[in-house]
Every structure is written in C-alpha cells, then in structure tokens.
Amino acid sequence: MSMIVYRSLDEITEIEPTAVAVGNFDGVHLGHQKLIGETVAYAKEKGLKSAVFTFSNHPRNLIKSAAPVKNILYQHEKAQIIESLGVDYMIDIPFTKEIMEMDPVAFVQELLLEKANMKAVFCGFNYTFGYKAEGNTDILKNIGVDKDFQVYVMPPFIIDENVVSSTLIRTLIASGQVERCKRYMGRNYEIAGEVVVGNRLGRKLGFPTSNLVIDRSMVTPPNGVYVTLCDYNGVKYPSVTNVGVKPTIGKYNKNVETHIFDFNKELYGKQIVVEFLKKTRDEVKFDSVQDLSEQIVRDCREVKRFHELMKECDEDDPSMVHFSVSEKYLKKVSEQSSPEEK
C-alpha cells in the first residue's frame, strides 16, 4: 500500500490511530532514518499506523531576522525516501504564522492529537515546538503524561564522533566535501532536474554537456569540477560535472554541466539525477578558450581514471561498497604504488 501524503490540515478528515515521528527531516539522513524506522517498528508492534509529521518549509525561514536555511531535498524527494522506510502517512504541511504562534500544548493537542490521531510520538533529543520554540522534549513528556500518549526521545546519533544533523550535511555540501555525505546520509548527495539548453560550447569543444539550472532555495556545492554519476532512466553513467558560472567565456548564472563518458543520446527536456562523488578542483578563469579546452581534457582523463579505480575496487572487494569514494580511491592507489613510492 502506498504512503498517503497530506499537504494541508484540511485534507485530513479521518485517520487511524498513529505512532508519529516529528521533525523537519531535511536530507532524511541516517539519524532521521533510525528515528522513522523505530516509529514504524513500534506502530507495527502496537497495531497502529506509522506517520511522519513535518513541514514543507523550514520554520526558521518564517523568521525575518534569521538567515535563510537552504533545503537539501525537494519535497517530492523527501517523500519518496520516507515512503521507502515503510511509513503509512506523511503530514507535510506549510509552517505558518498561526502554527508559529501556537503554545506548546495547543501545538500537540490540535496538530498531533486531533489531526494526526497520535497515540505515541518519536522525536530527536533537540526537538523543539510551539511559540518561540518554548516546547522541548521535557515539556513533551509532561504533556504526554497529561494527555495519555507515549513519548520516545532518540539520543544524538553519532558517526565518526560527529552528531549527524541536517546542518552538518549542509555544511559538507556547501564546502565541497561531497564525498563525506554518503557516510551520514546513506546515499550520495545529488542534484536532479530537467536538462536545459546551454550555450553549447561544450559540444563545440568535443565535450557535450547536460545542463541543470541551480535552484537558489537548495544548498549547492561550491564552484568547481566533480567526479559524478549521472542517473538517466535508472542507469548510472560515469560522468564529470562542472558547477559554476563559466568565467572564461562570459557572465552566467551558476549552473550544473555534466559530461557523460561514452554517451551519445540527446537529453534536452529529459530528467536526470547527478550524484556527486568527489571534488577534484576549483573553477578557474582561464586566459583563453584553448586553455580551458586543454584543462577539460585533463579533467576528463583524471575523472575517468577515478571511475576506473572505483569500479576495480568494488569488483575486487565488495565489502568496500559502503566506504566513501575517497577511502576507495586511496586504497586502490596504495595497492598500485610500488614499495618505493609507498
């Protein structure tokens, strides 16, 4: 049975008793996945439906004085991942001024108990709710005692001595450390969209690219060249991607240009997903288009070699599948070095 998604409170007319995971869940990282997994398991054990209660916009973006928070995932991507975790209901509603001004008790009573028919709630250790974030896990537990529902608070989810959070992942993406994202999200960071027509310079230089427009509401990597995989129609192709503004040839808005190796299909108007594996260099303004062309050749050679090493590593040692690309690369390079080089 497919997950039922509610985009407004008015859509919810009748819902079966639920165990609810509450939070923003941007990125749906491994900590989120654990919390949602525990909610689903509890719901099945108790004969309840599982639900995720979240907001379609980041609450902080409603505060005028706060710095805007950029999203890691689009709403449909977030919903797809949450559905894959076995959730029955997703309540994904706009965070409004009215909700922002609710006191903690009203928030729980009106949104969770009355609308979501909640019998148990699961949240992270730092969950806050209600007017000026006055509600916290202790207050939630007190309300649970008074309103007769169970409260389960998950402690910090730690990997490599780091508390896994959406903020950590945004920082990794924005600083170009894309190879570390899989360690915390369980999947590679990616940008998806419809291929648009570019200036066709890549094609003229012998390196046709599939271009995606950057959405300013989304967190994106810094300008530079990246080892990537391009997913088209469910097949992942080795590729190299430039993120940037093309300073050598003029003034352009930041976009994503991906060259797929050994691929000759026309992708204009098609949907693709670009997975980012590793940054190789910063974007540079060259003195001439010829210098740029020569650098593209070098970039392609380096990235192709990287892909070859990754494939060899996966074939030689399947247990490395969960390692980051950097760990795989270093392992393979080390194996191929001579004793003197080591």
matplotlib code that plots the C-alpha trace (Angstrom):
import matplotlib.pyplot as plt

x = [0.0, 1.4, 2.0, -0.7, 0.6, -1.4, -0.2, -2.7, -4.5, -7.9, -7.1, -7.1, -10.7, -10.2, -7.0, -6.4, -4.5, -0.8, 2.7, 4.2, 7.8, 8.1, 10.8, 11.9, 13.7, 15.5, 18.0, 16.4, 19.9, 20.8, 19.7, 16.3, 16.1, 16.7, 14.0, 11.5, 12.4, 11.8, 8.4, 7.4, 8.5, 6.6, 3.5, 3.5, 4.0, 1.2, -1.3, -1.0, -0.3, 3.0, 3.2, 5.7, 4.7, 6.8, 6.7, 7.1, 9.1, 11.8, 10.3, 13.4, 12.6, 9.5, 11.6, 12.6, 15.7, 17.1, 19.5, 17.6, 18.0, 18.5, 17.0, 18.9, 16.0, 13.0, 9.6, 8.9, 12.4, 11.9, 8.5, 10.0, 12.7, 10.3, 7.8, 10.7, 11.1, 7.6, 5.6, 1.8, 1.1, 3.1, 1.7, 3.8, 2.1, 3.3, 4.7, 2.6, 2.4, -0.6, 1.4, 4.4, 2.4, 0.8, 1.8, 3.3, 0.1, -2.1, 0.5, 0.4, -3.4, -4.6, -1.9, -0.8, -3.6, -6.6, -5.4, -2.8, -4.7, -1.4, -1.0, 2.8, 5.4, 9.1, 11.5, 15.1, 16.9, 16.9, 13.3, 11.5, 8.0, 5.4, 5.7, 9.4, 10.4, 9.3, 8.4, 11.2, 11.4, 10.8, 7.7, 6.6, 6.9, 4.9, 2.1, 2.3, 1.6, -1.3, -2.8, -2.0, 0.4, 3.8, 6.9, 10.2, 13.2, 16.2, 19.6, 22.2, 23.0, 26.8, 29.1, 32.8, 32.4, 30.0, 26.4, 24.5, 22.3, 21.0, 23.2, 26.3, 25.3, 24.5, 28.0, 29.6, 27.8, 28.4, 32.2, 32.6, 33.1, 30.6, 32.4, 31.6, 27.8, 27.2, 28.7, 25.9, 23.0, 23.4, 23.5, 25.4, 24.5, 22.7, 21.1, 18.1, 16.2, 15.3, 18.1, 18.0, 19.7, 23.1, 25.4, 26.6, 30.3, 31.0, 29.7, 31.9, 34.9, 34.1, 32.6, 28.8, 27.1, 23.7, 22.9, 20.7, 19.6, 20.6, 17.7, 18.6, 16.4, 18.6, 22.0, 24.6, 28.3, 30.9, 32.1, 34.4, 34.9, 33.5, 33.5, 29.9, 27.5, 24.6, 21.4, 19.2, 16.2, 17.5, 21.0, 24.0, 26.7, 30.2, 30.5, 32.3, 30.5, 31.3, 29.4, 29.9, 29.5, 31.8, 34.1, 36.3, 33.6, 31.4, 28.9, 26.4, 24.3, 25.6, 24.6, 25.5, 27.1, 27.6, 29.6, 28.7, 31.5, 30.9, 27.3, 25.7, 22.0, 20.2, 18.9, 17.3, 14.0, 14.8, 15.0, 18.4, 20.0, 23.6, 25.3, 28.4, 31.3, 34.3, 35.5, 38.7, 39.4, 38.0, 36.5, 39.2, 39.1, 41.5, 43.2, 41.7, 39.1, 42.0, 43.5, 40.0, 39.7, 43.1, 42.1, 38.8, 40.9, 43.0, 39.8, 38.2, 41.3, 41.6, 37.9, 37.8, 40.7, 38.9, 35.9, 38.0, 39.7, 36.3, 35.0, 38.1, 37.8, 34.2, 34.9, 38.0, 36.4, 32.6, 32.9, 34.1, 30.7, 29.9, 33.2, 33.4, 34.9, 38.0, 38.6, 38.2, 40.5, 43.3, 43.1, 43.4, 46.2, 48.1, 47.7, 49.0, 52.0, 55.5, 57.2, 59.5, 56.5, 54.8]
y = [0.0, 3.4, 6.1, 8.7, 12.2, 15.2, 18.6, 20.6, 20.1, 20.4, 17.2, 15.2, 14.2, 10.8, 9.0, 5.7, 5.8, 6.5, 6.5, 9.7, 10.8, 14.5, 16.8, 18.7, 15.6, 17.6, 15.3, 12.3, 11.4, 8.2, 9.7, 10.5, 7.0, 5.4, 7.5, 6.8, 3.1, 2.9, 4.6, 2.2, -0.8, 0.4, 1.1, -2.5, -3.9, -1.9, -2.3, 1.4, 3.2, 5.0, 8.7, 11.4, 14.9, 17.6, 20.9, 21.7, 24.9, 25.3, 27.0, 29.3, 30.8, 32.4, 34.4, 37.6, 38.2, 34.7, 33.7, 31.6, 27.8, 26.1, 22.7, 19.5, 17.7, 18.8, 17.8, 15.0, 13.5, 13.7, 12.0, 9.2, 8.4, 8.5, 6.2, 3.7, 3.4, 1.9, 4.9, 4.9, 8.6, 11.7, 15.0, 17.6, 21.0, 24.6, 26.1, 29.2, 32.3, 30.7, 27.5, 29.5, 31.3, 28.2, 27.5, 24.0, 22.4, 23.7, 22.5, 19.0, 19.0, 20.5, 19.2, 15.8, 14.5, 15.8, 15.8, 13.0, 10.8, 10.3, 7.6, 7.8, 10.3, 9.8, 12.7, 13.7, 14.9, 18.5, 18.7, 22.0, 23.2, 25.8, 29.6, 30.7, 27.0, 27.0, 23.3, 20.8, 17.1, 17.5, 19.6, 17.0, 14.2, 16.2, 16.8, 13.1, 12.2, 14.7, 13.7, 9.9, 9.3, 7.7, 9.8, 8.3, 10.6, 9.4, 10.4, 12.0, 9.8, 9.8, 8.7, 9.4, 11.5, 13.8, 14.3, 13.6, 16.5, 18.4, 21.3, 19.1, 17.8, 21.3, 22.4, 19.5, 20.2, 24.0, 23.4, 20.9, 17.9, 15.9, 12.6, 12.6, 12.9, 9.2, 8.5, 10.5, 10.2, 6.6, 7.8, 10.2, 13.9, 14.6, 17.3, 16.3, 18.2, 18.6, 19.1, 22.6, 24.1, 25.7, 27.7, 24.6, 25.5, 22.0, 20.4, 22.7, 21.7, 18.0, 17.5, 17.8, 18.5, 18.1, 21.3, 21.8, 25.1, 25.8, 26.3, 29.1, 27.6, 24.5, 24.1, 23.5, 22.7, 25.4, 26.1, 23.5, 20.2, 17.0, 13.2, 12.3, 9.6, 10.6, 8.6, 8.6, 6.2, 4.2, 3.6, 5.3, 6.5, 7.7, 11.4, 14.6, 17.7, 21.4, 23.6, 27.3, 30.4, 29.8, 32.8, 32.1, 32.7, 35.4, 36.1, 33.3, 32.3, 29.3, 26.0, 22.4, 21.0, 17.2, 15.4, 11.7, 9.5, 7.3, 8.5, 9.9, 10.3, 13.7, 14.6, 18.0, 18.0, 14.7, 14.2, 13.2, 12.9, 13.8, 12.1, 13.9, 11.7, 14.0, 17.4, 17.5, 21.2, 24.7, 26.6, 28.8, 31.6, 30.8, 33.2, 31.6, 29.1, 27.0, 26.8, 25.9, 23.1, 21.7, 21.7, 19.9, 17.1, 16.8, 16.9, 14.1, 12.0, 12.3, 11.7, 8.7, 7.2, 7.8, 5.9, 3.1, 2.7, 2.8, 0.0, -2.1, -1.6, -2.7, -5.7, -6.7, -6.2, -6.0, -5.2, -1.7, -0.8, 1.2, 3.1, 6.7, 7.2, 8.9, 5.8, 3.5, 5.7, 5.9, 2.1, 1.4, 3.9, 2.5, -1.1, 0.0, 2.0, 0.5, -0.2, 2.8, 5.1, 3.9]
z = [0.0, -0.9, 1.7, 2.0, 1.9, 3.3, 2.1, 4.3, 7.6, 5.8, 3.8, 7.0, 7.7, 9.3, 10.2, 12.0, 15.4, 14.8, 16.1, 14.8, 14.1, 14.3, 12.9, 9.8, 8.2, 5.6, 3.9, 5.6, 6.9, 8.8, 12.2, 10.7, 9.1, 12.5, 14.2, 11.5, 11.5, 15.2, 14.7, 12.0, 14.1, 17.2, 15.1, 13.7, 17.2, 18.7, 15.8, 14.9, 11.6, 11.3, 10.4, 9.8, 10.8, 9.2, 7.5, 3.8, 4.5, 7.1, 10.3, 10.6, 7.2, 8.6, 11.0, 9.2, 11.2, 10.7, 8.0, 5.4, 5.6, 2.2, 1.5, 0.9, -0.8, -2.8, -1.1, -3.6, -3.0, 0.8, 0.4, -1.8, 0.8, 3.7, 1.9, 1.2, 5.0, 5.3, 6.6, 6.2, 6.5, 5.8, 7.0, 5.2, 5.7, 5.5, 8.6, 9.0, 11.3, 13.0, 13.8, 14.8, 17.4, 19.0, 22.5, 23.0, 24.5, 21.7, 19.1, 20.4, 21.0, 17.7, 15.3, 16.7, 18.8, 17.0, 13.4, 13.4, 16.0, 17.7, 20.4, 20.6, 19.4, 18.5, 18.3, 18.4, 21.6, 20.4, 19.1, 19.9, 19.0, 19.8, 20.2, 20.2, 20.4, 24.0, 23.8, 24.2, 25.0, 28.7, 28.1, 25.5, 28.1, 30.6, 28.0, 27.3, 30.9, 31.0, 27.6, 27.9, 25.0, 24.9, 24.2, 22.9, 22.6, 20.5, 21.8, 19.5, 16.5, 16.2, 13.4, 13.5, 16.7, 14.8, 15.7, 12.5, 11.5, 8.5, 9.5, 9.3, 5.8, 4.5, 5.7, 3.9, 0.7, 0.8, 1.5, -1.3, 0.9, -1.1, -0.6, 3.1, 2.6, 2.0, 5.4, 7.1, 4.6, 3.5, -0.1, -2.3, -2.4, -5.7, -7.8, -10.0, -12.7, -16.3, -18.8, -20.3, -23.4, -22.6, -24.7, -26.5, -26.0, -24.6, -27.7, -29.9, -27.8, -28.2, -24.7, -24.9, -21.5, -20.0, -18.1, -15.0, -13.6, -9.9, -7.6, -5.2, -2.5, -2.4, -0.9, -3.6, -3.8, -4.4, -7.9, -9.3, -11.1, -9.6, -10.1, -10.6, -11.7, -14.0, -13.5, -16.6, -16.8, -13.8, -15.3, -13.7, -16.1, -15.1, -15.6, -14.8, -13.7, -13.6, -11.1, -11.7, -13.7, -16.7, -16.1, -19.1, -21.6, -20.0, -17.3, -16.5, -13.6, -11.6, -13.1, -13.3, -16.5, -16.8, -19.4, -19.6, -20.8, -23.9, -24.2, -27.3, -26.5, -26.6, -23.2, -23.6, -21.8, -20.0, -16.3, -14.9, -11.4, -10.9, -7.9, -6.5, -5.5, -5.1, -5.9, -8.0, -8.3, -8.0, -11.0, -12.7, -15.2, -18.0, -20.3, -23.4, -24.6, -25.8, -22.3, -21.0, -23.6, -22.7, -19.0, -19.8, -21.4, -18.3, -16.1, -18.1, -18.0, -14.2, -13.6, -15.9, -14.0, -10.8, -12.1, -13.3, -9.9, -8.2, -10.4, -9.8, -6.1, -6.0, -8.1, -6.1, -2.7, -2.5, 1.2, 0.2, -1.2, 2.0, 2.0, 0.8, -2.7, -1.1, 1.0, -2.0, -4.1, -1.5, -1.0, -4.7, -5.3, -2.3, -3.7, -7.1, -5.8, -5.7, -2.4, -3.0, -3.7, -0.5]

ax = plt.figure().add_subplot(projection="3d")
ax.plot(x, y, z, "-o")
ax.set_aspect("equal")
plt.show()
